[in-house]
Amino acid sequence: MSVSRAMTLPLRMIWHALYWTFERATWQYDLMVIAILAFIWLTPPAWLGDPVASGPGLVGILAALLR
């Protein structure tokens, strides 16, 4: 029995996400890319402790526009 068959579905999903085993142009690959881009664009700079970054980030800018 292979390692991936012995794992349950949540563990298999984590395994594939960590080792990036998806082929390009599949929906799983696209979902991973969207998740990475969302993390990059939506994370406020203060959460990452970036000393160079300033401002509220994309979420803060959008919240200010909606007020």
C-alpha angles and dihedrals in degrees: 000000000000124000095248093052091053092054122084121241098266092049091047090052091051090047092053093045094051095045094037095225097165122113119237118265094031123120091243092056091047091050092052091050091049091050092051093047091047090053091050096046101036102042112098112235091236091063091060095045092234107171093197098049119087135179133047098290127231095307092052092048092050091047090052091050092052094053 
